[in-house]
Amino acid sequence: MRIISEASLKFLAVAVILVLLPSFSAPTQAADALPNFADLVEKNAPSIVEISTIRRVAARSSIGDAEIEELLRRLNPGEEPDLDIEGLPEQRQTGAVGSGFLISKDGYVMTNNHVVADADEIQVNLNDRRVYDAKVIGLDEASDLALLKIDANDLPFVEFGDSDVLRVGDWVLAIGSPFGLEFSAAAGIVSAKGRSMPGRSTYNYMSFIQTDVAINQGNSGGPLFNLDGEVIGINSQILSSTGGSNGISFSIPSNVAMNVMEQLRDTGTVERGLLGVRMREVDYALAEIFRMERPRGAFVDDVQIDSPAANGGVAIEDIILEFNGHEIEHFTDLPFYVGQYRPGTEADIRVYREGEMRNLTVVLGSSPTNSVVVAEPEVVRERNNPLGFRVSELSADVRRVTGLAGVQIAELDDGPGREAGLRVGDVIVSLNRQEIDSADRFASIASNLPESGFVPIRIFREGQGTTLALELKP
């Protein structure tokens, strides 16, 4: 057994202490590296607003006059009840609270469309407790953005940053009114970019920023800041099983918001370009088949007839790798970038075809999400329609883009249609195994259905076809 001297032990102890010292100091260094958001909040809080809305809806009594009379007799035995409903309010009011922010010193405010849509009254509460009635300048459902205006001047306002340079892992800060707790700040990091929310629309022009910032009800419409105090996102949605924050929130990129804001301020509406292709992701198998170095781009499954893509030379099985200078890494990138340009824009496309790169030029068309196309259609009311819904003709643009011939559900009442799961906006292509190409054709078939039994109806919803069963009852 080797014996270690006392001097050697002292030397070893000193050496161990010297080795461990950096480890003990590491947490302090890491703590010093964390950002302090206090200056950012202090500078930008005056530009944040709380938005409250009022929606008036017709009041409906849950009990009838007979029940009220019986209740009055029991409360006042021996007296004849005097049922006088004159003077009762015909409407009730519901309120909602969201967030927003000032984008100019003359009172322009940005928020989410879903915060103010269908509101009868909108009030903007400033950080200094002043309250203003707001006017809607424009709404854009496709991006979930709204532009408001209040009658005030010399207001503080935010500056927009470039959301394209944002990186996963960057620090971000949100300020808003979660659960009505006005002007609350919450910090986190960017968790992912380019998120597409399934089921939003057949024409999905949004590519969200995902963060782990604690976003809750009431934060909608509030800004997402970078460390330079620039707005790089507008908080829009959360993914939650409880309605509270689960650490997965989605924000609209600032570059999208600036484009929408400019159009709403200029015209009150937003127009988006249209390419006219049906596409899917390039997976490993497709990359192997087409001899690509790695999977990337948007694989063209179909090209609509007479669409901008067809006229520009885009072909089935092309792989689109660039659109007007923007790299297309995933297929969801393509509609996002197309939607940033207005109809009539000439755009360059770079495609991979048969092992070679090709450069094409297209002139963008008009998306069906544009207000001119999606204006409320004229409802065709059919006689002897036992189905409980009304239909309208499809617009020429929707027929051209989707390739469908049919009619669209414009009104839905109680009846077999609602019971089968139909929704307003569904496109009906056949009824009782008979093809439908017009509202007159639908009315003719609907008027000659059997009095009872099950009838098949074929519909398309958000680009997906399905067959449902309508139960007709005598």
PLY file of the C-alpha trace (Angstrom):
ply
format ascii 1.0
element vertex 474
property float x
property float y
property float z
element edge 473
property int vertex1
property int vertex2
end_header
0.00 0.00 0.00
1.30 3.43 -1.07
1.41 6.08 1.68
0.75 9.75 0.70
2.56 12.38 2.72
0.83 15.31 4.47
2.47 17.80 2.05
1.13 15.85 -0.89
-2.37 15.90 0.56
-2.27 19.69 0.94
-1.12 20.06 -2.68
-3.95 17.84 -3.90
-6.53 19.80 -1.90
-5.39 23.12 -3.41
-5.44 21.60 -6.90
-9.00 20.30 -6.45
-10.20 23.73 -5.30
-8.62 25.42 -8.33
-10.23 22.91 -10.69
-13.68 23.33 -9.14
-13.69 27.13 -8.98
-14.88 27.64 -12.63
-17.73 25.21 -12.02
-18.90 27.16 -8.98
-18.82 30.47 -10.90
-20.68 29.14 -14.00
-24.24 29.70 -12.65
-23.36 33.32 -11.86
-22.06 33.86 -15.40
-25.20 32.23 -16.89
-27.44 34.41 -14.73
-25.61 37.53 -15.87
-26.24 36.51 -19.49
-30.04 36.46 -19.09
-31.75 39.54 -20.54
-33.42 42.15 -18.37
-36.69 43.21 -19.99
-37.41 46.12 -17.64
-36.19 48.87 -19.98
-38.04 47.30 -22.93
-41.30 47.17 -20.99
-40.93 50.68 -19.64
-40.30 52.08 -23.12
-43.10 50.24 -24.97
-45.87 49.85 -22.37
-47.40 53.28 -23.22
-47.99 52.03 -26.79
-49.99 48.97 -25.67
-53.78 49.17 -25.44
-56.59 47.10 -24.02
-59.58 46.59 -26.31
-63.10 45.99 -25.02
-66.06 45.24 -27.27
-69.83 45.03 -27.01
-71.95 42.75 -29.15
-75.71 43.09 -29.01
-77.71 39.93 -29.55
-81.47 39.43 -29.47
-82.69 38.33 -26.04
-84.66 35.08 -25.90
-86.70 33.99 -22.91
-85.89 30.49 -21.67
-89.45 29.99 -20.37
-92.80 30.79 -21.94
-95.65 33.07 -20.83
-97.65 30.15 -19.43
-94.80 29.10 -17.16
-94.37 32.71 -15.96
-98.10 32.98 -15.14
-97.98 29.71 -13.15
-94.92 30.93 -11.25
-96.68 34.21 -10.35
-99.76 32.31 -9.08
-97.59 30.25 -6.75
-95.77 33.34 -5.45
-99.00 35.32 -4.97
-101.83 32.85 -4.19
-105.33 34.23 -4.60
-104.24 37.02 -6.97
-104.65 37.03 -10.72
-101.20 37.35 -12.25
-100.53 40.52 -14.23
-98.12 39.52 -16.98
-96.76 42.78 -18.34
-93.64 42.38 -20.46
-93.72 45.95 -21.76
-90.47 47.74 -21.11
-88.38 44.56 -20.85
-85.12 44.89 -22.78
-85.24 43.38 -26.24
-81.48 42.93 -26.36
-78.67 41.90 -24.08
-75.03 42.81 -24.35
-71.95 40.65 -24.29
-68.43 41.97 -23.85
-64.99 40.72 -24.80
-61.52 41.91 -23.92
-58.37 41.71 -26.04
-55.12 43.52 -26.63
-53.66 45.77 -29.30
-50.98 48.36 -29.92
-50.58 51.82 -31.42
-48.70 51.92 -34.74
-48.81 55.68 -35.39
-48.98 58.91 -33.42
-52.34 59.78 -35.03
-54.22 56.85 -33.49
-54.02 53.78 -35.72
-54.30 50.56 -33.69
-53.60 46.96 -34.72
-55.25 43.93 -33.13
-56.71 40.55 -34.11
-59.74 40.25 -36.34
-61.36 37.80 -33.93
-61.13 40.36 -31.10
-63.34 42.95 -32.84
-65.27 41.05 -35.54
-69.06 41.54 -35.34
-68.67 44.06 -32.49
-71.26 46.83 -32.24
-69.04 49.01 -30.05
-65.25 49.03 -29.62
-63.36 50.92 -26.93
-59.60 51.37 -26.74
-58.11 51.82 -23.26
-54.70 53.48 -23.23
-51.96 52.83 -20.72
-52.56 56.27 -19.14
-56.25 55.26 -18.55
-57.72 57.40 -21.31
-60.57 55.65 -23.14
-61.56 56.21 -26.78
-64.26 54.85 -29.06
-62.64 53.13 -32.03
-63.60 52.98 -35.69
-62.89 49.89 -37.79
-60.73 50.79 -40.79
-60.54 47.26 -42.12
-60.73 43.57 -41.18
-58.84 40.65 -42.69
-60.09 37.24 -41.61
-57.44 35.30 -43.57
-54.59 36.79 -41.50
-56.72 37.39 -38.37
-55.72 41.06 -38.34
-57.74 44.25 -37.88
-56.89 47.93 -38.17
-58.70 50.43 -35.92
-58.57 54.23 -35.56
-59.12 56.43 -32.51
-59.49 60.21 -32.53
-56.27 61.21 -30.81
-52.85 62.66 -31.70
-49.28 62.78 -30.41
-49.52 59.22 -29.17
-46.62 56.86 -28.46
-46.31 54.02 -30.96
-44.24 50.92 -31.64
-41.73 50.20 -34.39
-41.93 47.04 -36.52
-38.95 44.70 -36.93
-38.07 42.15 -39.62
-39.66 38.83 -38.68
-37.71 37.01 -41.42
-34.42 37.39 -39.50
-35.92 35.95 -36.31
-34.19 32.73 -35.22
-35.38 29.77 -33.20
-34.09 30.31 -29.67
-34.28 34.13 -29.76
-35.73 35.84 -26.69
-39.15 37.49 -27.13
-41.53 39.41 -24.89
-45.32 39.81 -25.02
-47.35 42.60 -23.42
-51.14 42.38 -23.21
-54.20 41.89 -21.02
-54.50 38.18 -20.14
-57.81 37.51 -18.39
-58.33 41.29 -18.24
-55.13 41.88 -16.26
-54.10 44.86 -18.34
-50.53 45.59 -19.46
-49.00 42.32 -18.25
-45.60 41.26 -19.58
-44.42 37.68 -20.25
-41.14 36.46 -21.77
-39.96 33.33 -23.54
-38.15 32.14 -26.65
-39.02 31.42 -30.25
-39.80 27.70 -30.37
-40.28 27.31 -34.14
-41.00 29.26 -37.32
-43.19 28.57 -40.32
-45.99 26.86 -38.41
-49.17 26.25 -40.40
-52.42 25.74 -38.49
-54.48 22.88 -40.04
-58.12 23.53 -40.83
-57.88 27.33 -40.95
-58.65 27.67 -44.64
-58.37 25.94 -47.98
-56.10 28.84 -48.91
-53.70 28.94 -45.97
-51.61 32.09 -46.35
-50.25 32.13 -42.81
-46.92 30.94 -41.44
-46.91 31.45 -37.67
-44.11 32.09 -35.20
-44.35 29.55 -32.36
-43.16 30.60 -28.90
-43.31 29.34 -25.32
-44.41 32.76 -24.01
-47.30 32.49 -21.53
-50.14 33.67 -23.79
-53.68 33.44 -22.41
-57.18 34.69 -23.21
-56.99 38.47 -23.52
-53.47 38.47 -24.99
-54.91 38.19 -28.50
-53.90 41.11 -30.67
-51.01 42.19 -28.46
-47.44 42.64 -29.71
-44.50 40.25 -29.53
-41.20 42.14 -29.13
-37.61 41.21 -29.85
-34.79 42.36 -27.56
-34.41 45.56 -29.60
-37.95 46.58 -28.64
-39.31 46.01 -32.16
-42.61 44.26 -32.85
-41.83 41.04 -34.71
-45.21 39.34 -34.16
-48.86 39.77 -33.19
-50.13 37.20 -30.68
-53.02 35.31 -32.21
-53.61 31.76 -30.95
-52.67 29.20 -28.33
-52.65 25.42 -28.38
-54.25 24.27 -25.14
-56.45 21.53 -23.76
-57.58 23.71 -20.84
-57.95 27.19 -22.35
-54.86 28.38 -20.46
-51.22 28.56 -21.46
-49.49 25.24 -22.17
-46.36 26.94 -23.46
-47.39 26.71 -27.14
-48.51 30.01 -28.63
-48.63 31.34 -32.18
-47.94 34.84 -33.46
-48.49 36.47 -36.86
-45.12 37.57 -38.34
-44.57 41.32 -38.42
-43.78 41.28 -42.15
-47.26 39.89 -42.79
-48.82 42.45 -40.45
-47.09 45.38 -42.17
-48.34 44.24 -45.58
-51.90 43.82 -44.29
-51.78 47.11 -42.38
-50.74 49.08 -45.48
-53.53 47.59 -47.58
-56.19 48.09 -44.91
-55.14 51.69 -44.39
-55.12 52.38 -48.15
-58.27 50.54 -49.26
-59.91 48.90 -46.23
-59.44 45.46 -47.80
-56.60 43.01 -48.46
-55.88 41.35 -51.79
-53.62 38.32 -52.19
-52.07 36.72 -55.19
-52.96 33.27 -56.52
-50.69 30.72 -58.21
-53.15 27.91 -58.91
-51.37 24.69 -57.95
-52.15 21.78 -55.64
-49.01 20.69 -53.84
-47.56 18.51 -51.11
-44.38 18.03 -49.13
-41.27 16.55 -50.74
-40.48 13.56 -48.54
-37.44 11.27 -48.59
-39.00 8.91 -51.14
-39.82 11.68 -53.62
-36.32 13.12 -53.22
-34.89 9.69 -54.07
-37.17 9.22 -57.08
-36.31 12.62 -58.55
-32.61 12.35 -57.64
-32.51 15.32 -55.30
-29.67 15.84 -52.83
-32.16 16.23 -49.98
-35.94 16.65 -49.49
-37.04 20.27 -49.92
-39.48 22.40 -51.87
-43.14 22.08 -52.90
-44.08 19.13 -55.11
-46.73 20.09 -57.68
-49.49 17.47 -57.67
-51.81 19.37 -59.99
-51.99 22.61 -61.97
-55.37 24.30 -62.38
-56.45 24.90 -65.98
-55.93 28.51 -67.15
-54.34 29.40 -63.81
-51.31 31.72 -63.49
-49.14 28.65 -62.89
-50.39 26.93 -66.06
-49.95 30.08 -68.14
-46.43 30.50 -66.74
-45.32 26.99 -67.66
-45.49 25.23 -64.27
-46.07 21.52 -64.82
-47.25 18.54 -62.77
-44.35 16.91 -60.88
-42.34 20.13 -60.86
-40.66 20.84 -57.53
-40.82 24.55 -56.71
-37.66 25.59 -54.86
-37.87 29.39 -55.05
-40.64 31.95 -55.41
-39.65 35.52 -56.20
-36.36 35.18 -54.36
-37.79 33.31 -51.35
-36.48 29.81 -50.73
-39.20 27.16 -50.43
-38.01 24.68 -47.83
-41.43 23.20 -47.01
-44.52 23.20 -49.20
-46.36 25.39 -46.66
-43.85 28.17 -47.42
-45.22 28.62 -50.94
-48.79 29.85 -50.22
-47.40 32.05 -47.47
-45.06 33.90 -49.83
-47.59 33.98 -52.68
-50.05 35.65 -50.32
-47.63 38.51 -49.65
-48.00 39.76 -53.23
-51.01 41.39 -54.85
-52.85 40.13 -57.94
-51.13 41.14 -61.16
-47.63 40.88 -59.67
-45.04 39.34 -62.00
-43.10 36.75 -60.01
-40.08 34.58 -60.79
-40.22 30.87 -59.97
-37.34 28.40 -59.89
-38.36 24.77 -60.34
-36.58 21.41 -60.41
-37.77 19.38 -63.41
-36.32 16.13 -64.78
-33.01 16.66 -63.01
-32.57 20.26 -64.14
-33.26 23.70 -62.74
-35.62 25.91 -64.76
-36.59 29.55 -64.32
-40.21 30.55 -65.01
-42.22 33.76 -64.76
-45.88 33.95 -63.70
-48.40 36.76 -63.29
-50.36 36.15 -60.11
-54.13 35.88 -60.17
-56.64 36.89 -57.49
-57.17 34.63 -54.48
-60.74 33.55 -53.55
-60.03 34.96 -50.08
-60.03 38.47 -51.55
-63.06 40.54 -50.61
-64.25 40.93 -54.20
-64.54 37.19 -54.58
-65.92 36.24 -51.18
-68.62 38.89 -51.05
-71.86 37.47 -49.72
-73.55 35.57 -52.59
-77.15 35.91 -53.58
-79.13 33.19 -51.86
-81.33 31.03 -54.04
-84.43 30.00 -52.12
-85.94 26.74 -53.29
-89.54 25.78 -52.91
-90.39 22.39 -51.44
-86.90 21.98 -49.99
-87.16 19.59 -47.03
-83.46 19.65 -46.16
-83.32 22.72 -43.90
-80.70 24.73 -45.78
-80.37 27.17 -48.68
-77.67 27.23 -51.34
-75.99 29.76 -53.63
-74.07 29.50 -56.88
-70.29 29.12 -56.76
-68.39 32.12 -58.08
-66.45 31.70 -61.32
-63.14 32.18 -59.47
-63.92 29.47 -56.94
-64.93 27.08 -59.73
-61.72 27.83 -61.61
-59.41 27.50 -58.62
-60.97 24.42 -57.02
-62.08 22.68 -60.20
-65.43 21.95 -58.54
-68.89 22.25 -60.05
-71.62 22.51 -57.46
-73.39 24.86 -55.08
-72.48 26.31 -51.69
-74.51 26.19 -48.47
-75.42 29.81 -47.69
-77.99 29.37 -44.88
-78.47 26.47 -42.47
-81.54 25.95 -40.30
-82.66 23.05 -38.14
-83.32 19.94 -40.18
-81.65 16.94 -41.84
-78.70 19.01 -43.07
-77.69 20.26 -39.63
-78.28 16.82 -38.10
-75.97 15.25 -40.70
-73.18 17.69 -39.84
-73.37 20.10 -42.77
-71.95 23.62 -42.31
-72.38 26.96 -44.01
-69.75 27.17 -46.76
-69.76 23.46 -47.64
-69.73 22.85 -51.40
-72.32 20.27 -52.55
-71.32 18.34 -55.67
-74.00 15.63 -55.66
-77.31 14.84 -53.96
-78.94 11.40 -53.94
-76.15 10.25 -56.31
-77.05 12.91 -58.87
-74.42 15.46 -59.88
-75.12 19.14 -59.18
-73.77 21.95 -61.35
-76.17 24.78 -60.51
-78.68 26.01 -57.92
-81.54 25.18 -60.32
-80.29 21.61 -60.59
-80.08 21.35 -56.79
-83.61 22.72 -56.39
-84.95 20.20 -58.91
-83.32 17.23 -57.16
-84.27 18.47 -53.67
-87.91 18.84 -54.71
-88.11 15.21 -55.82
-86.50 13.45 -52.87
-88.36 10.62 -51.14
-90.48 11.54 -48.13
-88.47 9.38 -45.73
-85.27 7.38 -45.50
-81.60 8.14 -45.94
-80.22 10.15 -48.87
-76.47 10.49 -49.64
-74.98 13.94 -50.15
-71.42 14.51 -51.40
-69.64 17.66 -50.16
-66.22 19.31 -50.19
-64.99 21.13 -47.09
-61.55 22.77 -46.81
-60.38 20.92 -49.90
-61.46 17.47 -48.66
-64.40 15.49 -50.08
-66.73 13.32 -48.02
-70.17 11.72 -48.26
-72.78 12.21 -45.54
-76.24 10.71 -45.00
-79.31 12.94 -44.79
-82.18 11.37 -42.84
-85.55 12.47 -44.26
-88.50 12.16 -41.92
-92.21 12.22 -42.90
0 1
1 2
2 3
3 4
4 5
5 6
6 7
7 8
8 9
9 10
10 11
11 12
12 13
13 14
14 15
15 16
16 17
17 18
18 19
19 20
20 21
21 22
22 23
23 24
24 25
25 26
26 27
27 28
28 29
29 30
30 31
31 32
32 33
33 34
34 35
35 36
36 37
37 38
38 39
39 40
40 41
41 42
42 43
43 44
44 45
45 46
46 47
47 48
48 49
49 50
50 51
51 52
52 53
53 54
54 55
55 56
56 57
57 58
58 59
59 60
60 61
61 62
62 63
63 64
64 65
65 66
66 67
67 68
68 69
69 70
70 71
71 72
72 73
73 74
74 75
75 76
76 77
77 78
78 79
79 80
80 81
81 82
82 83
83 84
84 85
85 86
86 87
87 88
88 89
89 90
90 91
91 92
92 93
93 94
94 95
95 96
96 97
97 98
98 99
99 100
100 101
101 102
102 103
103 104
104 105
105 106
106 107
107 108
108 109
109 110
110 111
111 112
112 113
113 114
114 115
115 116
116 117
117 118
118 119
119 120
120 121
121 122
122 123
123 124
124 125
125 126
126 127
127 128
128 129
129 130
130 131
131 132
132 133
133 134
134 135
135 136
136 137
137 138
138 139
139 140
140 141
141 142
142 143
143 144
144 145
145 146
146 147
147 148
148 149
149 150
150 151
151 152
152 153
153 154
154 155
155 156
156 157
157 158
158 159
159 160
160 161
161 162
162 163
163 164
164 165
165 166
166 167
167 168
168 169
169 170
170 171
171 172
172 173
173 174
174 175
175 176
176 177
177 178
178 179
179 180
180 181
181 182
182 183
183 184
184 185
185 186
186 187
187 188
188 189
189 190
190 191
191 192
192 193
193 194
194 195
195 196
196 197
197 198
198 199
199 200
200 201
201 202
202 203
203 204
204 205
205 206
206 207
207 208
208 209
209 210
210 211
211 212
212 213
213 214
214 215
215 216
216 217
217 218
218 219
219 220
220 221
221 222
222 223
223 224
224 225
225 226
226 227
227 228
228 229
229 230
230 231
231 232
232 233
233 234
234 235
235 236
236 237
237 238
238 239
239 240
240 241
241 242
242 243
243 244
244 245
245 246
246 247
247 248
248 249
249 250
250 251
251 252
252 253
253 254
254 255
255 256
256 257
257 258
258 259
259 260
260 261
261 262
262 263
263 264
264 265
265 266
266 267
267 268
268 269
269 270
270 271
271 272
272 273
273 274
274 275
275 276
276 277
277 278
278 279
279 280
280 281
281 282
282 283
283 284
284 285
285 286
286 287
287 288
288 289
289 290
290 291
291 292
292 293
293 294
294 295
295 296
296 297
297 298
298 299
299 300
300 301
301 302
302 303
303 304
304 305
305 306
306 307
307 308
308 309
309 310
310 311
311 312
312 313
313 314
314 315
315 316
316 317
317 318
318 319
319 320
320 321
321 322
322 323
323 324
324 325
325 326
326 327
327 328
328 329
329 330
330 331
331 332
332 333
333 334
334 335
335 336
336 337
337 338
338 339
339 340
340 341
341 342
342 343
343 344
344 345
345 346
346 347
347 348
348 349
349 350
350 351
351 352
352 353
353 354
354 355
355 356
356 357
357 358
358 359
359 360
360 361
361 362
362 363
363 364
364 365
365 366
366 367
367 368
368 369
369 370
370 371
371 372
372 373
373 374
374 375
375 376
376 377
377 378
378 379
379 380
380 381
381 382
382 383
383 384
384 385
385 386
386 387
387 388
388 389
389 390
390 391
391 392
392 393
393 394
394 395
395 396
396 397
397 398
398 399
399 400
400 401
401 402
402 403
403 404
404 405
405 406
406 407
407 408
408 409
409 410
410 411
411 412
412 413
413 414
414 415
415 416
416 417
417 418
418 419
419 420
420 421
421 422
422 423
423 424
424 425
425 426
426 427
427 428
428 429
429 430
430 431
431 432
432 433
433 434
434 435
435 436
436 437
437 438
438 439
439 440
440 441
441 442
442 443
443 444
444 445
445 446
446 447
447 448
448 449
449 450
450 451
451 452
452 453
453 454
454 455
455 456
456 457
457 458
458 459
459 460
460 461
461 462
462 463
463 464
464 465
465 466
466 467
467 468
468 469
469 470
470 471
471 472
472 473
